[in-house]
Amino acid sequence: GFTRLFQARGFLTPDEFALVRRLYLRLRSHLPPPEIILHLHAPLATVQQRFAARARPLELTRPEDLPLLEQFIEAWLSDASGSMLMRIDASQDEPDYRHALAVLDHVPDAPPAG
């Protein structure tokens, strides 16, 4: 998501983006797919509020980037085959996401590798 955003914003040239993509694909080809991908999501307005509340001195993304970043993440998730995808509602205002991540208590353990 962020790499595509950086290309869209002009931080990466097409050649630089292609290089990063080739590196990503090469690394992924040598690794098994993740057993599980956790996608914590919240309505865009909530994400924008949290983004503003962070008040970091340096941000590479801007509030107006958030809808595009969300599209890029959704596109990546749609291509993430071979992994269990859990979408977790993180819209409750909890800095530690304890409530949202409690759902993990109900995920069965993965079978042993090998």
C-alpha positions in Angstrom: 0.0 0.0 0.0 2.6 2.6 1.0 4.9 1.8 -1.9 2.1 2.3 -4.4 1.1 5.5 -2.5 4.7 6.8 -2.7 4.7 6.1 -6.5 1.4 7.9 -6.9 2.7 10.9 -5.0 5.9 11.0 -7.1 8.3 9.9 -4.3 9.3 6.9 -6.5 9.8 6.9 -10.2 8.3 4.1 -12.3 11.7 2.4 -12.4 12.2 2.7 -8.6 8.7 1.3 -8.1 9.5 -1.6 -10.5 12.7 -2.3 -8.6 10.9 -2.4 -5.2 8.2 -4.6 -6.7 10.7 -7.1 -8.1 12.5 -7.2 -4.7 9.1 -7.8 -3.0 8.2 -10.6 -5.4 11.6 -12.2 -5.1 11.5 -12.2 -1.3 7.9 -13.5 -1.2 8.9 -16.3 -3.6 11.3 -17.6 -1.0 8.9 -17.4 1.9 5.7 -19.3 2.6 2.5 -17.2 2.6 1.6 -15.8 6.0 -0.7 -18.2 7.9 -3.0 -15.3 8.8 -3.3 -11.7 7.8 -5.1 -9.4 10.3 -6.8 -6.4 8.7 -7.8 -4.0 11.3 -10.3 -1.6 9.7 -12.4 1.3 10.7 -14.6 3.9 8.9 -12.5 6.4 7.0 -13.7 9.3 9.2 -12.4 7.4 12.3 -9.1 6.7 10.6 -8.8 10.4 9.7 -9.5 11.4 13.3 -6.9 9.1 14.6 -4.4 10.2 12.0 -4.9 13.9 13.1 -4.7 12.9 16.8 -1.2 11.3 16.2 0.3 14.8 15.5 3.6 13.3 14.5 6.3 15.8 13.7 7.0 14.0 10.4 4.4 12.3 8.3 5.0 10.9 4.8 1.3 10.5 4.2 -1.3 13.2 4.4 -4.9 13.0 5.5 -6.1 13.3 1.8 -3.9 10.1 1.1 -6.0 7.9 3.3 -8.8 7.0 0.8 -6.2 6.0 -1.8 -4.1 4.1 0.7 -7.2 2.2 1.7 -7.8 1.3 -2.0 -4.2 0.1 -2.3 -4.5 -2.0 0.9 -7.7 -3.6 -0.3 -6.1 -4.4 -3.7 -3.2 -6.1 -1.9 -5.5 -8.0 0.3 -7.5 -9.3 -2.7 -4.2 -10.7 -4.1 -3.1 -12.3 -0.8 -4.1 -15.8 -1.6 -3.0 -18.7 0.5 -3.4 -16.9 3.7 -6.3 -16.7 6.1 -7.7 -13.2 6.2 -9.3 -11.9 9.3 -11.0 -8.5 9.0 -11.3 -7.0 12.5 -13.4 -4.0 13.3 -11.1 -1.6 15.0 -13.5 1.3 15.1 -13.7 1.5 18.8 -11.4 4.1 20.3 -8.8 2.0 22.0 -5.1 2.9 21.6 -4.0 -0.6 22.3 -6.8 -2.3 20.2 -7.3 -4.8 23.0 -11.0 -5.3 22.2 -10.5 -5.7 18.5 -7.6 -8.2 18.9 -9.6 -10.3 21.5 -11.0 -12.1 18.5 -7.6 -13.8 18.2 -8.4 -15.9 21.2 -10.8 -17.8 19.0 -8.4 -18.5 16.2 -7.3 -22.1 16.1 -3.6 -22.8 16.3 -1.9 -23.5 13.0 -0.8 -27.0 12.4 2.9 -27.6 12.9 5.1 -26.9 9.9 6.8 -29.6 8.0 
